[in-house]
Amino acid sequence: MRIKTFSRYEIFIIAVLTILQFTVILDFMVLSPLGAILLPELSINPSQFGMVVSAYAFSAGASGLLAAGFADKFDRKKLLLFFYGGFIIGTTLCALAPDYHDLLLARIITGVFGGVLSSISFAIITDIFKLEVRGRVMGFVQMAFASSQVLGIPIGLYFADAYGWHSPFFMIVGISIIVGILIILFMKPIDSHLNIPSTKNPVRHLMNTISRSTYLKGFAATTLLATGGFMLMPFARAFSVNNLNITMKQLPLLYMVTGIFSMVTGPLIGKFSDQVGKYNIFVVGSIITMMVVPIYCNLGVTPFWLVLVLNIIMFAGVASRIISSSALLTAVPVPQDRGAFMSINSSVQQISGGFATFIAGLIVAQTPEGKLINYDTLGYVVVGAMIITIIMMYSIHVYVEKISKQKVVVQP
């Protein structure tokens, strides 16, 4: 199979959307490590800090649903600039926030606009790139998560220590403004979907998207994908330190090395998903993850090198699942529903992640010495969710194969 070479414009689109995703993910991730600084600086308690962190996710989930009805009514470039502009304003307000209440309001504003950006980006990718290369594209775009882990968070924490907790947000604003200017100058209008007849009523458009059985299968699969991913993540740091005996000095190295491997393997996973099949890579990634998770979650005090190896393998499995499933799900909606489908899907992901974190908190407990108990139970729940997701994604795979063959048949 001949590998398609991307044009210069396509490379620009991949690069600018990857950096855009980097700024959005970094804005979300950088707040948690700042907790040790913010608690005394703002004179707040842990529950108030938790509200600041979760405010973004809740507002992002709500905005995705509210924006879904309008997501296919405008040029996607204009829609991207509108929400990215709002995200920049919200992040600027975070950088300027003098107290807890202003920071909470700023996080809500940032979430309202930032929560929709991923869905618009995926809709743009679906409009520009054919299904047979979307795995490669998703592989590059998903590098944003690993990049924020390897580069963004350490740099952000350095700025926070050197110049105060406001400075990481100023850094994100500076990068975001450059990205916004590049989009204005070089991204072409993306409005071909406006030529396809569709309902003009936003509410009806939203309801039609929610009610389609095929779309519902996609949303259900996303729910379980998010559930499996978000259950282990919130407690991973505490488990590494208190159960595996990883020191606080070793922890940044653990995340950095894992992130570097994720950056390298992401594009390769995307390439393989295009060559051997997105669902096939999803199954392989799921099996790898299901093999490692029970082992990892049952560990006691463990040598650092072994923890590092298991983390690299587990993150490779998770990346395979995310990249291949993201590429496969982009083929589900018809062109006139892509924006709405992606917006709702993004909301489902945000809400499911919050729900998964809540459920995980009910399962896991902590001993007086600080060790986590029932983490192994959490691992088994994650494996169970992955098994069900494999079955659900197979249904999506069959549907995508069916419509792909129909398109081939009708071509002259």
MARNUKOL-949787 format. One record per residue (C-alpha): x, y, z; residue in one letter. Coordinates in pm, whole numbers, plus 32768, in hexadecimal, padded with zeros to 4 digits. Layout:
BEGIN
((X,Y,Z),"A") ...
This chain:
BEGIN
((8000,8000,8000),"M") ((8092,814E,7F94),"R") ((80B0,824F,80AE),"I") ((800D,8397,8050),"K") ((80ED,84C8,806D),"T") ((804B,85F6,810D),"F") ((804E,8743,8056),"S") ((80F0,8876,80F5),"R") ((7F99,88FF,814D),"Y") ((7F31,87B5,81EC),"E") ((8073,87B2,82B8),"I") ((8021,8915,832B),"F") ((7EC3,88A9,8396),"I") ((7F4D,8780,845A),"I") ((8056,8858,8501),"A") ((7F73,8979,855E),"V") ((7E61,8896,85E8),"L") ((7F64,87D1,86AF),"T") ((7FF0,890E,874D),"I") ((7E8D,898C,878B),"L") ((7E3D,8844,883D),"Q") ((7F82,886A,8900),"F") ((7F17,89BC,898A),"T") ((7DBB,8940,89E7),"V") ((7E39,8801,8A91),"I") ((7F50,88BC,8B44),"L") ((7E58,89BF,8BC5),"D") ((7D8B,88A3,8C5A),"F") ((7EAF,87D5,8CE0),"M") ((7F8D,88E7,8D70),"V") ((7E96,8947,8E82),"L") ((7EAB,8803,8F4B),"S") ((8026,8816,8F89),"P") ((7FF7,8981,8FF6),"L") ((7F22,890F,911D),"G") ((8042,891F,9215),"A") ((8077,8A8E,91B8),"I") ((7F0A,8AF8,9196),"L") ((7E8C,8A6E,92E4),"L") ((7F5D,8B5E,93BB),"P") ((7F67,8C79,92BA),"E") ((7DEB,8C94,929E),"L") ((7DA4,8C18,9401),"S") ((7CBF,8B03,9383),"I") ((7C7F,899F,93F7),"N") ((7CA2,8860,9324),"P") ((7B2D,884F,92D8),"S") ((7B34,89B3,924D),"Q") ((7C64,895B,917B),"F") ((7BAD,8825,90FF),"G") ((7A8F,8906,9093),"M") ((7B81,89E1,8FCC),"V") ((7C09,88AD,8F19),"V") ((7AB5,880E,8ED3),"S") ((7A11,8958,8E6A),"A") ((7AC3,8940,8D1B),"Y") ((7A48,87DE,8CD7),"A") ((78DF,8828,8D37),"F") ((78CA,8968,8C69),"S") ((7979,88BD,8B44),"A") ((787E,879F,8B48),"G") ((7757,888D,8B54),"A") ((77DB,8970,8A40),"S") ((780E,884A,8955),"G") ((76A0,87F1,896B),"L") ((762F,895A,8945),"L") ((7712,8994,8819),"A") ((76B2,8852,8767),"A") ((757C,88E3,86BF),"G") ((7647,89FF,8626),"F") ((7786,893D,85DA),"A") ((772C,88F7,846D),"D") ((7694,8A4B,841D),"K") ((77D9,8B0B,83EF),"F") ((7928,8AFE,8340),"D") ((79F9,8A1F,8424),"R") ((7B20,8B10,8413),"K") ((7A49,8C2D,849B),"K") ((79BA,8B48,85A5),"L") ((7B18,8ADB,860B),"L") ((7B8F,8C44,8624),"L") ((7A5C,8CAC,86EE),"F") ((7A89,8B9E,87F5),"F") ((7C05,8BB9,87F8),"Y") ((7BE2,8D2F,882E),"G") ((7AFE,8CE9,8956),"G") ((7BF7,8BEA,89DA),"F") ((7D0F,8CED,89C6),"I") ((7C37,8DEB,8A81),"I") ((7BE2,8CEA,8B8D),"G") ((7D51,8C88,8BB9),"T") ((7DB0,8DF8,8BCD),"T") ((7CB0,8E24,8CE3),"L") ((7D53,8CFB,8D97),"C") ((7EA3,8DAA,8D78),"A") ((7E11,8EEC,8E08),"L") ((7D33,8E4F,8F17),"A") ((7D82,8EEA,906B),"P") ((7CB5,8DFD,9143),"D") ((7BF8,8CB3,9152),"Y") ((7AA8,8D2C,90CF),"H") ((7B3F,8DDD,8FA2),"D") ((7C10,8CAA,8F52),"L") ((7ADB,8BCA,8F6B),"L") ((7A1C,8CAD,8E7D),"L") ((7B46,8CB6,8D90),"A") ((7B58,8B39,8D8B),"R") ((79E6,8B24,8D36),"I") ((7A13,8C18,8C14),"I") ((7B46,8B5D,8B9A),"T") ((7A88,8A12,8BA7),"G") ((795D,8A9C,8AE9),"V") ((7A39,8AF7,89C2),"F") ((7B56,89FD,89E4),"G") ((7A71,88D1,8A06),"G") ((79F2,88F6,88A0),"V") ((7B44,891F,87F5),"L") ((7B9B,87AE,87DD),"S") ((7A50,875E,8736),"S") ((7A7D,8876,8638),"I") ((7BE1,8801,85F3),"S") ((7B6A,869B,85B6),"F") ((7A57,8719,84D0),"A") ((7B5E,87DC,840A),"I") ((7C3B,86A6,83F4),"I") ((7B12,85DA,8378),"T") ((7ABF,86E1,8270),"D") ((7C22,8701,81EC),"I") ((7CB7,85A3,820A),"F") ((7C33,845C,817B),"K") ((7BED,833B,8266),"L") ((7D16,8271,81EB),"E") ((7E0F,8374,8275),"V") ((7D54,83EC,83AA),"R") ((7E0E,82F9,8489),"G") ((7F55,83A6,8434),"R") ((7EB9,84FA,846A),"V") ((7E28,8494,85BB),"M") ((7F79,8402,861A),"G") ((801D,8556,85ED),"F") ((7F02,861D,868D),"V") ((7EFA,8536,87BC),"Q") ((806A,8589,87F2),"M") ((7FE5,86C5,8897),"A") ((7F95,85FF,89D3),"F") ((80F0,8568,89EC),"A") ((8194,86B5,8994),"S") ((80DA,8767,8AAC),"S") ((8153,8658,8B9B),"Q") ((82BF,8662,8B25),"V") ((82EC,87D4,8ADA),"L") ((81C2,889E,8B4C),"G") ((8195,883A,8CB7),"I") ((8308,884A,8D19),"P") ((832F,899C,8C6D),"I") ((81E9,8A16,8D08),"G") ((8259,89AE,8E65),"L") ((83AA,8A54,8E2F),"Y") ((82FD,8B9A,8DD4),"F") ((8218,8B77,8F03),"A") ((833D,8B47,8FF1),"D") ((8408,8C60,8F57),"A") ((82FE,8D65,8F07),"Y") ((81C1,8D03,8FC4),"G") ((8096,8C25,8F79),"W") ((8003,8D1D,8E7D),"H") ((8129,8CF9,8D8D),"S") ((80D5,8BA1,8CF5),"P") ((7F88,8C30,8C80),"F") ((8038,8D5B,8BE2),"F") ((811D,8C61,8B30),"M") ((7FEF,8BA5,8AA6),"I") ((7F4D,8CED,8A36),"V") ((808B,8D51,897B),"G") ((809E,8C06,88BE),"I") ((7F26,8C0E,8879),"S") ((7F32,8D6A,87E1),"I") ((8041,8CFA,86EC),"I") ((7F6E,8BC9,868E),"V") ((7E3B,8CA5,865F),"G") ((7EF8,8D8F,8575),"I") ((7F73,8C67,84A5),"L") ((7E0F,8BE5,8485),"I") ((7D91,8D3D,8416),"I") ((7EA5,8D68,8314),"L") ((7ECD,8C0D,827F),"F") ((7DA1,8B2D,82C3),"M") ((7CAB,8B24,81A1),"K") ((7B32,8B37,81D9),"P") ((7A9B,89E3,822B),"I") ((7932,8A06,81BD),"D") ((78E4,88EF,80C5),"S") ((77EB,885B,81BF),"H") ((7719,8998,819F),"L") ((76BD,8934,803B),"N") ((7614,87F3,80B0),"I") ((749F,8818,80FF),"P") ((7457,87F5,8273),"S") ((7366,8872,837B),"T") ((738E,89E2,83CE),"K") ((7304,89C5,852F),"N") ((7423,8992,8629),"P") ((7348,88E0,8728),"V") ((72BE,87F3,8621),"R") ((741F,87B9,859C),"H") ((7492,8760,86FD),"L") ((736C,8676,8738),"M") ((7399,85CC,85E6),"N") ((7508,858E,8636),"T") ((74BF,8504,8790),"I") ((73A8,8421,8713),"S") ((7462,836E,85F9),"R") ((74A7,8207,8664),"S") ((75FD,81F7,85BE),"T") ((766C,8336,866A),"Y") ((75EE,82B2,87B8),"L") ((76D0,8183,8790),"K") ((77F4,8270,875F),"G") ((7799,8339,8895),"F") ((7775,81F8,8960),"A") ((78CC,8180,88EF),"A") ((7962,82D1,894D),"T") ((78C2,82B7,8AA5),"T") ((7973,816F,8AEB),"L") ((7AB8,81E8,8A4D),"L") ((7AB9,8312,8B39),"A") ((7A53,823A,8C61),"T") ((7B77,814E,8C30),"G") ((7C71,8268,8BFF),"G") ((7C08,8352,8D17),"F") ((7BE7,8250,8E2E),"M") ((7D58,820D,8E66),"L") ((7DE3,8365,8E0E),"M") ((7D73,8435,8F3F),"P") ((7E16,8345,9034),"F") ((7F4A,82E4,8F68),"A") ((8032,83DB,9015),"R") ((7FC6,8376,9175),"A") ((7FE2,8204,911C),"F") ((813F,8233,908A),"S") ((81C1,82E9,91BE),"V") ((810B,8237,92D9),"N") ((80EE,80D2,9253),"N") ((820B,80A9,915A),"L") ((82FD,8179,922B),"N") ((8359,8261,910B),"I") ((83FA,839A,919A),"T") ((8386,84FA,9149),"M") ((84D2,8533,9097),"K") ((849D,83FE,8FBD),"Q") ((8334,8457,8F66),"L") ((8381,856D,8E67),"P") ((847B,8484,8DBC),"L") ((8372,8372,8DAE),"L") ((8276,8458,8D02),"Y") ((837A,84F7,8C20),"M") ((8409,83B2,8B99),"V") ((82AC,8321,8B6C),"T") ((8242,845E,8AB8),"G") ((836F,8454,89CE),"I") ((831C,82EE,896C),"F") ((81B1,8358,8933),"S") ((8222,8475,8850),"M") ((82F6,8387,8782),"V") ((81FA,826A,876D),"T") ((80C3,8340,872C),"G") ((8105,8382,85B8),"P") ((8179,8219,8588),"L") ((8037,8196,8622),"I") ((7F6F,827B,8540),"G") ((802E,81FD,840F),"K") ((7FF2,8090,846E),"F") ((7E7F,80D1,84A9),"S") ((7E61,8150,8343),"D") ((7F23,8028,82B8),"Q") ((7E94,7EFE,8379),"V") ((7D44,7F89,83E4),"G") ((7CD5,8077,84F6),"K") ((7C01,7F76,85AA),"Y") ((7D1C,7E76,859F),"N") ((7E0B,7F6C,8647),"I") ((7CFD,7FC2,8743),"F") ((7CDA,7E53,87A2),"V") ((7E54,7E22,87B9),"V") ((7E76,7F5B,8892),"G") ((7D57,7EE8,8970),"S") ((7DF0,7D8D,89A0),"I") ((7F43,7E23,89FA),"I") ((7EA0,7F0E,8AF4),"T") ((7DC5,7DFB,8B89),"M") ((7EFB,7D23,8BC0),"M") ((7FC5,7E35,8C6C),"V") ((7EB8,7EE1,8D3F),"V") ((7E72,7DBC,8E30),"P") ((7FE9,7D84,8E5E),"I") ((8028,7EF7,8E9E),"Y") ((7F02,7F23,8F8C),"C") ((7F71,7DFB,9063),"N") ((80D8,7E71,908F),"L") ((8174,7EBC,91DD),"G") ((82C7,7F5D,9211),"V") ((8368,7F41,90B9),"T") ((84B8,7FA3,901D),"P") ((84A4,80E7,8F59),"F") ((8518,8047,8E13),"W") ((83FE,7F4A,8E1A),"L") ((82F7,8054,8E62),"V") ((8385,811D,8D40),"L") ((8372,7FF5,8C4F),"V") ((820D,7FA0,8CB5),"L") ((81A3,810D,8C90),"N") ((8238,8122,8B32),"I") ((8186,7FE3,8AC3),"I") ((803D,804B,8B64),"M") ((8045,81A7,8ACA),"F") ((8095,810F,8975),"A") ((7F5D,8039,8996),"G") ((7E8A,8162,8A04),"V") ((7F11,8239,88E6),"A") ((7EBA,8125,87EE),"S") ((7D56,8122,886F),"R") ((7D2E,829D,8869),"I") ((7DC8,82DC,8712),"I") ((7D19,81BE,865E),"S") ((7BC4,81F8,8700),"S") ((7BD4,836F,86BE),"S") ((7C20,8332,854F),"A") ((7B0E,822B,8533),"L") ((7A04,8302,85DA),"L") ((7A45,8422,84E8),"T") ((79B0,8348,83D4),"A") ((7863,831C,8485),"V") ((77AF,846C,8448),"P") ((7741,84E9,82F5),"V") ((77E4,8636,828A),"P") ((76BF,8713,82F4),"Q") ((76C2,8679,8452),"D") ((7837,866E,8495),"R") ((784B,87A3,856E),"G") ((771D,8741,863F),"A") ((7792,85D9,8665),"F") ((78F1,8642,86CF),"M") ((7869,8744,87C5),"S") ((777F,864B,886B),"I") ((788F,8543,8869),"N") ((797E,8636,8915),"S") ((7876,8683,8A1E),"S") ((7837,8512,8A56),"V") ((79AC,84E0,8A86),"Q") ((79C7,85FB,8B83),"Q") ((7895,8590,8C4A),"I") ((78F4,841F,8C40),"S") ((7A51,8475,8CB9),"G") ((79C1,8531,8DE2),"G") ((78D2,8414,8E2E),"F") ((79EE,8315,8E14),"A") ((7AC3,83DE,8F05),"T") ((79A1,83E8,8FFC),"F") ((796B,826F,8FE5),"I") ((7AE0,8230,900B),"A") ((7ADD,8305,9147),"G") ((79D0,8221,91D9),"L") ((7A9F,80E9,918F),"I") ((7BF7,815C,91FF),"V") ((7C46,81A2,936C),"A") ((7D7D,8217,9423),"Q") ((7E1A,8187,955C),"T") ((7E99,8269,9675),"P") ((7FF9,8226,95F0),"E") ((7F92,82B6,949D),"G") ((7F85,8174,93D3),"K") ((7E66,8144,92DE),"L") ((7D8F,800E,9306),"I") ((7C9A,7F75,920B),"N") ((7D6E,7FFC,90EC),"Y") ((7D76,7E98,9067),"D") ((7BF7,7E97,9063),"T") ((7C03,7FD7,8F9A),"L") ((7CE8,7F2B,8EA0),"G") ((7BF4,7E0C,8E72),"Y") ((7AD5,7F02,8E3A),"V") ((7BA6,7FB1,8D2E),"V") ((7BEE,7E63,8C83),"V") ((7A7A,7E0F,8C86),"G") ((7A29,7F61,8BE7),"A") ((7B2F,7F21,8ADA),"M") ((7A9B,7DCD,8A80),"I") ((7942,7E68,8A52),"I") ((79DC,7F84,8987),"T") ((7A81,7E8F,8896),"I") ((7929,7DFD,884E),"I") ((788B,7F55,8823),"M") ((79A2,7FD3,8742),"M") ((7975,7E9F,8667),"Y") ((7815,7F17,861C),"S") ((78A4,806C,85B8),"I") ((79AC,7FBF,84E4),"H") ((78A6,7EF2,8428),"V") ((77D8,802C,83E3),"Y") ((7907,80EF,8364),"V") ((796D,7FCC,8282),"E") ((780C,7FBF,81F7),"K") ((77F3,8130,81A0),"I") ((7956,812E,8113),"S") ((78F9,8017,8021),"K") ((77BD,80D2,7FBD),"Q") ((788C,8204,7F66),"K") ((7975,8131,7E92),"V") ((784F,8099,7DD7),"V") ((77B4,81E8,7D7A),"V") ((78FB,827D,7CFB),"Q") ((7914,828B,7B79),"P") 
